[in-house]
Amino acid sequence: MAKKTISDLLSKKECKVWLESQGFTDVKPAKNENCDLIAKNDNKIYYIEVKYSSKEKGEFFG
């Protein structure tokens, strides 16, 4: 039986919206990095790891 893969894409989208509401810009998926998202705020680059608790709703924390 194949292993079921659970995507965190919805959580990343929700986190992107929240980050933008907090003043972050250029929020994008991190490619070839050890994090989920990369964003800018006050001329600084932030590497963000998204943690989520709900597969259905994409609710995130952390």
Secondary structure, DSSP 8 states (H G I E B T S, - for coil): --------HHHHHHHHHHHHHTT-EEEEE-SSSSSSEEEEETTEEEEE--EES-TTT--EE-
